[in-house]
């Protein structure tokens, strides 16, 4: 590996005989390889942290599952249908709920 790297450096210096160009190419190749290696290490660390967090959540669910089974319940998340408040200068206004024209009962099957 070391011989191959030296030979590539030799070829780069020979190909780019203009003063300074060969060293710039070699430096660029070295920095790029270091950057790739650091990125791989960071990605492996992130993957390890994600896997550890998942294992923690899985174990917590396994511990809590018997109680969840006994106390079966449904959680319904209702989206906020109110429009965002409007700000003019330093005054923020929100439309009154009775002034909204929200269709009720559409798409509800029961």
Phi and psi in radians as a Rosetta constraint file:
Dihedral C 1 N 2 CA 2 C 2 CIRCULARHARMONIC -1.173 0.35
Dihedral N 2 CA 2 C 2 N 3 CIRCULARHARMONIC -0.684 0.35
Dihedral C 2 N 3 CA 3 C 3 CIRCULARHARMONIC -1.119 0.35
Dihedral N 3 CA 3 C 3 N 4 CIRCULARHARMONIC -0.744 0.35
Dihedral C 3 N 4 CA 4 C 4 CIRCULARHARMONIC -1.093 0.35
Dihedral N 4 CA 4 C 4 N 5 CIRCULARHARMONIC -0.718 0.35
Dihedral C 4 N 5 CA 5 C 5 CIRCULARHARMONIC -1.128 0.35
Dihedral N 5 CA 5 C 5 N 6 CIRCULARHARMONIC -0.739 0.35
Dihedral C 5 N 6 CA 6 C 6 CIRCULARHARMONIC -1.112 0.35
Dihedral N 6 CA 6 C 6 N 7 CIRCULARHARMONIC -0.705 0.35
Dihedral C 6 N 7 CA 7 C 7 CIRCULARHARMONIC -1.151 0.35
Dihedral N 7 CA 7 C 7 N 8 CIRCULARHARMONIC -0.729 0.35
Dihedral C 7 N 8 CA 8 C 8 CIRCULARHARMONIC -1.058 0.35
Dihedral N 8 CA 8 C 8 N 9 CIRCULARHARMONIC -0.704 0.35
Dihedral C 8 N 9 CA 9 C 9 CIRCULARHARMONIC -1.094 0.35
Dihedral N 9 CA 9 C 9 N 10 CIRCULARHARMONIC -0.720 0.35
Dihedral C 9 N 10 CA 10 C 10 CIRCULARHARMONIC -1.076 0.35
Dihedral N 10 CA 10 C 10 N 11 CIRCULARHARMONIC -0.796 0.35
Dihedral C 10 N 11 CA 11 C 11 CIRCULARHARMONIC -1.093 0.35
Dihedral N 11 CA 11 C 11 N 12 CIRCULARHARMONIC -0.704 0.35
Dihedral C 11 N 12 CA 12 C 12 CIRCULARHARMONIC -1.128 0.35
Dihedral N 12 CA 12 C 12 N 13 CIRCULARHARMONIC -0.718 0.35
Dihedral C 12 N 13 CA 13 C 13 CIRCULARHARMONIC -1.164 0.35
Dihedral N 13 CA 13 C 13 N 14 CIRCULARHARMONIC -0.647 0.35
Dihedral C 13 N 14 CA 14 C 14 CIRCULARHARMONIC -1.222 0.35
Dihedral N 14 CA 14 C 14 N 15 CIRCULARHARMONIC -0.733 0.35
Dihedral C 14 N 15 CA 15 C 15 CIRCULARHARMONIC -1.208 0.35
Dihedral N 15 CA 15 C 15 N 16 CIRCULARHARMONIC -0.679 0.35
Dihedral C 15 N 16 CA 16 C 16 CIRCULARHARMONIC -1.897 0.35
Dihedral N 16 CA 16 C 16 N 17 CIRCULARHARMONIC 1.344 0.35
Dihedral C 16 N 17 CA 17 C 17 CIRCULARHARMONIC -1.310 0.35
Dihedral N 17 CA 17 C 17 N 18 CIRCULARHARMONIC -0.164 0.35
Dihedral C 17 N 18 CA 18 C 18 CIRCULARHARMONIC -1.128 0.35
Dihedral N 18 CA 18 C 18 N 19 CIRCULARHARMONIC 2.339 0.35
Dihedral C 18 N 19 CA 19 C 19 CIRCULARHARMONIC -1.031 0.35
Dihedral N 19 CA 19 C 19 N 20 CIRCULARHARMONIC 2.214 0.35
Dihedral C 19 N 20 CA 20 C 20 CIRCULARHARMONIC 1.624 0.35
Dihedral N 20 CA 20 C 20 N 21 CIRCULARHARMONIC -0.380 0.35
Dihedral C 20 N 21 CA 21 C 21 CIRCULARHARMONIC -1.223 0.35
Dihedral N 21 CA 21 C 21 N 22 CIRCULARHARMONIC -0.685 0.35
Dihedral C 21 N 22 CA 22 C 22 CIRCULARHARMONIC -1.122 0.35
Dihedral N 22 CA 22 C 22 N 23 CIRCULARHARMONIC -0.774 0.35
Dihedral C 22 N 23 CA 23 C 23 CIRCULARHARMONIC -1.140 0.35
Dihedral N 23 CA 23 C 23 N 24 CIRCULARHARMONIC -0.592 0.35
Dihedral C 23 N 24 CA 24 C 24 CIRCULARHARMONIC -1.133 0.35
Dihedral N 24 CA 24 C 24 N 25 CIRCULARHARMONIC -0.717 0.35
Dihedral C 24 N 25 CA 25 C 25 CIRCULARHARMONIC -1.132 0.35
Dihedral N 25 CA 25 C 25 N 26 CIRCULARHARMONIC -0.747 0.35
Dihedral C 25 N 26 CA 26 C 26 CIRCULARHARMONIC -1.127 0.35
Dihedral N 26 CA 26 C 26 N 27 CIRCULARHARMONIC -0.776 0.35
Dihedral C 26 N 27 CA 27 C 27 CIRCULARHARMONIC -1.087 0.35
Dihedral N 27 CA 27 C 27 N 28 CIRCULARHARMONIC -0.723 0.35
Dihedral C 27 N 28 CA 28 C 28 CIRCULARHARMONIC -1.097 0.35
Dihedral N 28 CA 28 C 28 N 29 CIRCULARHARMONIC -0.764 0.35
Dihedral C 28 N 29 CA 29 C 29 CIRCULARHARMONIC -1.106 0.35
Dihedral N 29 CA 29 C 29 N 30 CIRCULARHARMONIC -0.730 0.35
Dihedral C 29 N 30 CA 30 C 30 CIRCULARHARMONIC -1.127 0.35
Dihedral N 30 CA 30 C 30 N 31 CIRCULARHARMONIC -0.833 0.35
Dihedral C 30 N 31 CA 31 C 31 CIRCULARHARMONIC -1.097 0.35
Dihedral N 31 CA 31 C 31 N 32 CIRCULARHARMONIC -0.692 0.35
Dihedral C 31 N 32 CA 32 C 32 CIRCULARHARMONIC -1.119 0.35
Dihedral N 32 CA 32 C 32 N 33 CIRCULARHARMONIC -0.754 0.35
Dihedral C 32 N 33 CA 33 C 33 CIRCULARHARMONIC -1.158 0.35
Dihedral N 33 CA 33 C 33 N 34 CIRCULARHARMONIC -0.673 0.35
Dihedral C 33 N 34 CA 34 C 34 CIRCULARHARMONIC -1.116 0.35
Dihedral N 34 CA 34 C 34 N 35 CIRCULARHARMONIC -0.729 0.35
Dihedral C 34 N 35 CA 35 C 35 CIRCULARHARMONIC -1.099 0.35
Dihedral N 35 CA 35 C 35 N 36 CIRCULARHARMONIC -0.751 0.35
Dihedral C 35 N 36 CA 36 C 36 CIRCULARHARMONIC -1.083 0.35
Dihedral N 36 CA 36 C 36 N 37 CIRCULARHARMONIC -0.747 0.35
Dihedral C 36 N 37 CA 37 C 37 CIRCULARHARMONIC -1.120 0.35
Dihedral N 37 CA 37 C 37 N 38 CIRCULARHARMONIC -0.749 0.35
Dihedral C 37 N 38 CA 38 C 38 CIRCULARHARMONIC -1.121 0.35
Dihedral N 38 CA 38 C 38 N 39 CIRCULARHARMONIC -0.686 0.35
Dihedral C 38 N 39 CA 39 C 39 CIRCULARHARMONIC -1.111 0.35
Dihedral N 39 CA 39 C 39 N 40 CIRCULARHARMONIC -0.748 0.35
Dihedral C 39 N 40 CA 40 C 40 CIRCULARHARMONIC -1.043 0.35
Dihedral N 40 CA 40 C 40 N 41 CIRCULARHARMONIC -0.759 0.35
Dihedral C 40 N 41 CA 41 C 41 CIRCULARHARMONIC -1.121 0.35
Dihedral N 41 CA 41 C 41 N 42 CIRCULARHARMONIC -0.732 0.35
Dihedral C 41 N 42 CA 42 C 42 CIRCULARHARMONIC -1.131 0.35
Dihedral N 42 CA 42 C 42 N 43 CIRCULARHARMONIC -0.682 0.35
Dihedral C 42 N 43 CA 43 C 43 CIRCULARHARMONIC -1.166 0.35
Dihedral N 43 CA 43 C 43 N 44 CIRCULARHARMONIC -0.687 0.35
Dihedral C 43 N 44 CA 44 C 44 CIRCULARHARMONIC -1.123 0.35
Dihedral N 44 CA 44 C 44 N 45 CIRCULARHARMONIC -0.705 0.35
Dihedral C 44 N 45 CA 45 C 45 CIRCULARHARMONIC -1.138 0.35
Dihedral N 45 CA 45 C 45 N 46 CIRCULARHARMONIC -0.756 0.35
Dihedral C 45 N 46 CA 46 C 46 CIRCULARHARMONIC -1.091 0.35
Dihedral N 46 CA 46 C 46 N 47 CIRCULARHARMONIC -0.725 0.35
Dihedral C 46 N 47 CA 47 C 47 CIRCULARHARMONIC -1.119 0.35
Dihedral N 47 CA 47 C 47 N 48 CIRCULARHARMONIC -0.719 0.35
Dihedral C 47 N 48 CA 48 C 48 CIRCULARHARMONIC -1.109 0.35
Dihedral N 48 CA 48 C 48 N 49 CIRCULARHARMONIC -0.767 0.35
Dihedral C 48 N 49 CA 49 C 49 CIRCULARHARMONIC -1.097 0.35
Dihedral N 49 CA 49 C 49 N 50 CIRCULARHARMONIC -0.718 0.35
Dihedral C 49 N 50 CA 50 C 50 CIRCULARHARMONIC -1.113 0.35
Dihedral N 50 CA 50 C 50 N 51 CIRCULARHARMONIC -0.757 0.35
Dihedral C 50 N 51 CA 51 C 51 CIRCULARHARMONIC -1.142 0.35
Dihedral N 51 CA 51 C 51 N 52 CIRCULARHARMONIC -0.663 0.35
Dihedral C 51 N 52 CA 52 C 52 CIRCULARHARMONIC -1.166 0.35
Dihedral N 52 CA 52 C 52 N 53 CIRCULARHARMONIC -0.707 0.35
Dihedral C 52 N 53 CA 53 C 53 CIRCULARHARMONIC -1.125 0.35
Dihedral N 53 CA 53 C 53 N 54 CIRCULARHARMONIC -0.712 0.35
Dihedral C 53 N 54 CA 54 C 54 CIRCULARHARMONIC -1.110 0.35
Dihedral N 54 CA 54 C 54 N 55 CIRCULARHARMONIC -0.749 0.35
Dihedral C 54 N 55 CA 55 C 55 CIRCULARHARMONIC -1.088 0.35
Dihedral N 55 CA 55 C 55 N 56 CIRCULARHARMONIC -0.676 0.35
Dihedral C 55 N 56 CA 56 C 56 CIRCULARHARMONIC -1.118 0.35
Dihedral N 56 CA 56 C 56 N 57 CIRCULARHARMONIC -0.778 0.35
Dihedral C 56 N 57 CA 57 C 57 CIRCULARHARMONIC -1.131 0.35
Dihedral N 57 CA 57 C 57 N 58 CIRCULARHARMONIC -0.703 0.35
Dihedral C 57 N 58 CA 58 C 58 CIRCULARHARMONIC -1.086 0.35
Dihedral N 58 CA 58 C 58 N 59 CIRCULARHARMONIC -0.761 0.35
Dihedral C 58 N 59 CA 59 C 59 CIRCULARHARMONIC -1.166 0.35
Dihedral N 59 CA 59 C 59 N 60 CIRCULARHARMONIC -0.671 0.35
Dihedral C 59 N 60 CA 60 C 60 CIRCULARHARMONIC -1.111 0.35
Dihedral N 60 CA 60 C 60 N 61 CIRCULARHARMONIC -0.753 0.35
Dihedral C 60 N 61 CA 61 C 61 CIRCULARHARMONIC -1.111 0.35
Dihedral N 61 CA 61 C 61 N 62 CIRCULARHARMONIC -0.729 0.35
Dihedral C 61 N 62 CA 62 C 62 CIRCULARHARMONIC -1.087 0.35
Dihedral N 62 CA 62 C 62 N 63 CIRCULARHARMONIC -0.659 0.35
Dihedral C 62 N 63 CA 63 C 63 CIRCULARHARMONIC -1.210 0.35
Dihedral N 63 CA 63 C 63 N 64 CIRCULARHARMONIC -0.650 0.35
Dihedral C 63 N 64 CA 64 C 64 CIRCULARHARMONIC -1.586 0.35
Dihedral N 64 CA 64 C 64 N 65 CIRCULARHARMONIC -0.158 0.35
Dihedral C 64 N 65 CA 65 C 65 CIRCULARHARMONIC -1.039 0.35
Dihedral N 65 CA 65 C 65 N 66 CIRCULARHARMONIC -0.754 0.35
Dihedral C 65 N 66 CA 66 C 66 CIRCULARHARMONIC -1.029 0.35
Dihedral N 66 CA 66 C 66 N 67 CIRCULARHARMONIC -0.735 0.35
Dihedral C 66 N 67 CA 67 C 67 CIRCULARHARMONIC -1.185 0.35
Dihedral N 67 CA 67 C 67 N 68 CIRCULARHARMONIC -0.634 0.35
Dihedral C 67 N 68 CA 68 C 68 CIRCULARHARMONIC -1.188 0.35
Dihedral N 68 CA 68 C 68 N 69 CIRCULARHARMONIC -0.588 0.35
Dihedral C 68 N 69 CA 69 C 69 CIRCULARHARMONIC -1.209 0.35
Dihedral N 69 CA 69 C 69 N 70 CIRCULARHARMONIC -0.656 0.35
Dihedral C 69 N 70 CA 70 C 70 CIRCULARHARMONIC -1.225 0.35
Dihedral N 70 CA 70 C 70 N 71 CIRCULARHARMONIC -0.744 0.35
Dihedral C 70 N 71 CA 71 C 71 CIRCULARHARMONIC -1.792 0.35
Dihedral N 71 CA 71 C 71 N 72 CIRCULARHARMONIC 1.077 0.35
Dihedral C 71 N 72 CA 72 C 72 CIRCULARHARMONIC -1.077 0.35
Dihedral N 72 CA 72 C 72 N 73 CIRCULARHARMONIC 2.333 0.35
Dihedral C 72 N 73 CA 73 C 73 CIRCULARHARMONIC -2.635 0.35
Dihedral N 73 CA 73 C 73 N 74 CIRCULARHARMONIC 2.854 0.35
Dihedral C 73 N 74 CA 74 C 74 CIRCULARHARMONIC -2.104 0.35
Dihedral N 74 CA 74 C 74 N 75 CIRCULARHARMONIC 2.336 0.35
Dihedral C 74 N 75 CA 75 C 75 CIRCULARHARMONIC -1.868 0.35
Dihedral N 75 CA 75 C 75 N 76 CIRCULARHARMONIC 2.165 0.35
Dihedral C 75 N 76 CA 76 C 76 CIRCULARHARMONIC -1.926 0.35
Dihedral N 76 CA 76 C 76 N 77 CIRCULARHARMONIC 2.171 0.35
Dihedral C 76 N 77 CA 77 C 77 CIRCULARHARMONIC -1.713 0.35
Dihedral N 77 CA 77 C 77 N 78 CIRCULARHARMONIC 2.071 0.35
Dihedral C 77 N 78 CA 78 C 78 CIRCULARHARMONIC -1.798 0.35
Dihedral N 78 CA 78 C 78 N 79 CIRCULARHARMONIC 2.203 0.35
Dihedral C 78 N 79 CA 79 C 79 CIRCULARHARMONIC -1.230 0.35
Dihedral N 79 CA 79 C 79 N 80 CIRCULARHARMONIC 2.650 0.35
Dihedral C 79 N 80 CA 80 C 80 CIRCULARHARMONIC -1.358 0.35
Dihedral N 80 CA 80 C 80 N 81 CIRCULARHARMONIC 2.040 0.35
Dihedral C 80 N 81 CA 81 C 81 CIRCULARHARMONIC -1.602 0.35
Dihedral N 81 CA 81 C 81 N 82 CIRCULARHARMONIC -0.094 0.35
Dihedral C 81 N 82 CA 82 C 82 CIRCULARHARMONIC -1.308 0.35
Dihedral N 82 CA 82 C 82 N 83 CIRCULARHARMONIC 2.445 0.35
Dihedral C 82 N 83 CA 83 C 83 CIRCULARHARMONIC -1.214 0.35
Dihedral N 83 CA 83 C 83 N 84 CIRCULARHARMONIC 2.789 0.35
Dihedral C 83 N 84 CA 84 C 84 CIRCULARHARMONIC -1.139 0.35
Dihedral N 84 CA 84 C 84 N 85 CIRCULARHARMONIC 2.563 0.35
Dihedral C 84 N 85 CA 85 C 85 CIRCULARHARMONIC -1.146 0.35
Dihedral N 85 CA 85 C 85 N 86 CIRCULARHARMONIC 2.605 0.35
Dihedral C 85 N 86 CA 86 C 86 CIRCULARHARMONIC -1.809 0.35
Dihedral N 86 CA 86 C 86 N 87 CIRCULARHARMONIC 2.480 0.35
Dihedral C 86 N 87 CA 87 C 87 CIRCULARHARMONIC -2.103 0.35
Dihedral N 87 CA 87 C 87 N 88 CIRCULARHARMONIC 2.230 0.35
Dihedral C 87 N 88 CA 88 C 88 CIRCULARHARMONIC -2.213 0.35
Dihedral N 88 CA 88 C 88 N 89 CIRCULARHARMONIC 1.898 0.35
Dihedral C 88 N 89 CA 89 C 89 CIRCULARHARMONIC 1.234 0.35
Dihedral N 89 CA 89 C 89 N 90 CIRCULARHARMONIC -2.089 0.35
Dihedral C 89 N 90 CA 90 C 90 CIRCULARHARMONIC -1.922 0.35
Dihedral N 90 CA 90 C 90 N 91 CIRCULARHARMONIC 0.277 0.35
Dihedral C 90 N 91 CA 91 C 91 CIRCULARHARMONIC -1.959 0.35
Dihedral N 91 CA 91 C 91 N 92 CIRCULARHARMONIC 2.215 0.35
Dihedral C 91 N 92 CA 92 C 92 CIRCULARHARMONIC -1.943 0.35
Dihedral N 92 CA 92 C 92 N 93 CIRCULARHARMONIC 2.247 0.35
Dihedral C 92 N 93 CA 93 C 93 CIRCULARHARMONIC -2.141 0.35
Dihedral N 93 CA 93 C 93 N 94 CIRCULARHARMONIC 2.572 0.35
Dihedral C 93 N 94 CA 94 C 94 CIRCULARHARMONIC -2.226 0.35
Dihedral N 94 CA 94 C 94 N 95 CIRCULARHARMONIC 2.340 0.35
Dihedral C 94 N 95 CA 95 C 95 CIRCULARHARMONIC -1.096 0.35
Dihedral N 95 CA 95 C 95 N 96 CIRCULARHARMONIC 2.553 0.35
Dihedral C 95 N 96 CA 96 C 96 CIRCULARHARMONIC -1.244 0.35
Dihedral N 96 CA 96 C 96 N 97 CIRCULARHARMONIC 2.446 0.35
Dihedral C 96 N 97 CA 97 C 97 CIRCULARHARMONIC -1.039 0.35
Dihedral N 97 CA 97 C 97 N 98 CIRCULARHARMONIC -0.578 0.35
Dihedral C 97 N 98 CA 98 C 98 CIRCULARHARMONIC -1.290 0.35
Dihedral N 98 CA 98 C 98 N 99 CIRCULARHARMONIC -0.220 0.35
Dihedral C 98 N 99 CA 99 C 99 CIRCULARHARMONIC -1.613 0.35
Dihedral N 99 CA 99 C 99 N 100 CIRCULARHARMONIC -0.097 0.35
Dihedral C 99 N 100 CA 100 C 100 CIRCULARHARMONIC -1.415 0.35
Dihedral N 100 CA 100 C 100 N 101 CIRCULARHARMONIC 2.500 0.35
Dihedral C 100 N 101 CA 101 C 101 CIRCULARHARMONIC -1.881 0.35
Dihedral N 101 CA 101 C 101 N 102 CIRCULARHARMONIC 1.460 0.35
Dihedral C 101 N 102 CA 102 C 102 CIRCULARHARMONIC -1.830 0.35
Dihedral N 102 CA 102 C 102 N 103 CIRCULARHARMONIC 2.112 0.35
Dihedral C 102 N 103 CA 103 C 103 CIRCULARHARMONIC -1.178 0.35
Dihedral N 103 CA 103 C 103 N 104 CIRCULARHARMONIC 2.268 0.35
Dihedral C 103 N 104 CA 104 C 104 CIRCULARHARMONIC -1.860 0.35
Dihedral N 104 CA 104 C 104 N 105 CIRCULARHARMONIC 2.460 0.35
Dihedral C 104 N 105 CA 105 C 105 CIRCULARHARMONIC 1.477 0.35
Dihedral N 105 CA 105 C 105 N 106 CIRCULARHARMONIC -0.065 0.35
Dihedral C 105 N 106 CA 106 C 106 CIRCULARHARMONIC -1.364 0.35
Dihedral N 106 CA 106 C 106 N 107 CIRCULARHARMONIC 2.364 0.35
Dihedral C 106 N 107 CA 107 C 107 CIRCULARHARMONIC 1.353 0.35
Dihedral N 107 CA 107 C 107 N 108 CIRCULARHARMONIC 0.086 0.35
Dihedral C 107 N 108 CA 108 C 108 CIRCULARHARMONIC -1.691 0.35
Dihedral N 108 CA 108 C 108 N 109 CIRCULARHARMONIC 2.144 0.35
Dihedral C 108 N 109 CA 109 C 109 CIRCULARHARMONIC -1.970 0.35
Dihedral N 109 CA 109 C 109 N 110 CIRCULARHARMONIC 2.378 0.35
